[in-house]
Amino acid sequence: MTGAMKLQPDDGPRSSLSIGPGFRRCSGISPEFAMRFAEGIGKLARNMSGDCRKKNIGLTARMPEVAGLAGVKYFRQLTHLELAGKLPIP
């Protein structure tokens, strides 16, 4: 061998970016980011269920009109309480 390569000393774990262990912000996600991310996912989940609910209410509101066009004589429209499964007790 003409020239031997010198090995660097092992000072501990290093990332693929060669950032030392003293850099906290670069060593993972911050608690603030994790909190914002979790809140954002929660908002997305709530909005999706709300959108589906609005779509279902809109569809049930148009059902009597569609039934009339199809020639159905009697079509009972459900109320919002019936859709939610919260019927008042007589």
C-alpha positions as CSV (number, residue, x, y, z in Angstrom):
1,M,0.0,0.0,0.0
2,T,1.3,3.4,-0.9
3,G,-0.7,5.5,1.6
4,A,-2.6,4.2,4.6
5,M,-5.8,6.1,5.4
6,K,-6.0,7.3,9.0
7,L,-9.2,6.4,10.8
8,Q,-11.0,9.0,12.8
9,P,-11.6,8.4,16.5
10,D,-15.0,7.1,17.5
11,D,-16.5,9.9,19.7
12,G,-19.9,8.4,20.0
13,P,-23.0,8.1,17.8
14,R,-23.3,10.3,14.8
15,S,-26.1,11.0,12.4
16,S,-25.8,10.6,8.6
17,L,-25.3,14.3,8.4
18,S,-22.3,14.2,10.7
19,I,-24.0,16.3,13.4
20,G,-22.6,15.8,16.8
21,P,-24.7,14.7,19.8
22,G,-24.8,18.3,21.2
23,F,-27.2,19.6,18.6
24,R,-30.7,18.9,20.2
25,R,-32.8,20.5,17.5
26,C,-31.2,18.3,14.8
27,S,-31.4,15.1,16.7
28,G,-35.1,14.5,16.3
29,I,-38.5,16.1,16.3
30,S,-39.3,18.8,18.8
31,P,-42.1,18.4,21.3
32,E,-43.8,21.6,19.9
33,F,-43.8,20.0,16.4
34,A,-45.2,16.8,17.7
35,M,-48.0,18.7,19.5
36,R,-48.9,20.7,16.4
37,F,-48.8,17.6,14.2
38,A,-51.2,15.7,16.5
39,E,-53.6,18.7,16.6
40,G,-53.5,18.9,12.8
41,I,-54.3,15.2,12.5
42,G,-57.2,15.6,15.0
43,K,-58.6,18.5,13.0
44,L,-58.5,16.5,9.8
45,A,-60.3,13.6,11.4
46,R,-63.0,15.8,12.8
47,N,-63.5,17.6,9.5
48,M,-63.8,14.4,7.6
49,S,-66.6,13.1,9.8
50,G,-68.4,16.5,9.6
51,D,-68.2,16.6,5.8
52,C,-69.7,13.1,5.6
53,R,-72.5,14.1,8.0
54,K,-73.3,17.2,5.9
55,K,-73.3,15.1,2.8
56,N,-75.7,12.6,4.3
57,I,-78.1,15.2,5.5
58,G,-78.1,16.9,2.1
59,L,-78.8,13.5,0.4
60,T,-81.7,12.7,2.8
61,A,-83.2,16.2,2.2
62,R,-83.3,15.5,-1.5
63,M,-84.7,11.9,-1.2
64,P,-88.4,12.9,-1.2
65,E,-87.9,14.9,-4.4
66,V,-86.2,11.9,-6.1
67,A,-88.9,9.5,-4.9
68,G,-91.6,11.8,-6.4
69,L,-89.8,11.8,-9.7
70,A,-89.6,8.0,-9.6
71,G,-93.4,7.7,-9.0
72,V,-93.3,6.7,-5.4
73,K,-96.6,7.7,-3.7
74,Y,-95.4,7.8,-0.1
75,F,-91.9,8.6,1.2
76,R,-91.3,9.3,4.9
77,Q,-88.5,11.8,5.4
78,L,-86.3,11.2,8.5
79,T,-85.6,14.0,10.9
80,H,-82.2,15.0,12.1
81,L,-82.9,13.3,15.4
82,E,-83.8,10.0,13.7
83,L,-80.7,10.2,11.6
84,A,-78.6,10.6,14.7
85,G,-80.4,7.8,16.5
86,K,-81.6,10.2,19.3
87,L,-85.4,9.9,19.1
88,P,-87.3,11.8,21.8
89,I,-89.0,9.5,24.3
90,P,-92.8,10.1,24.3
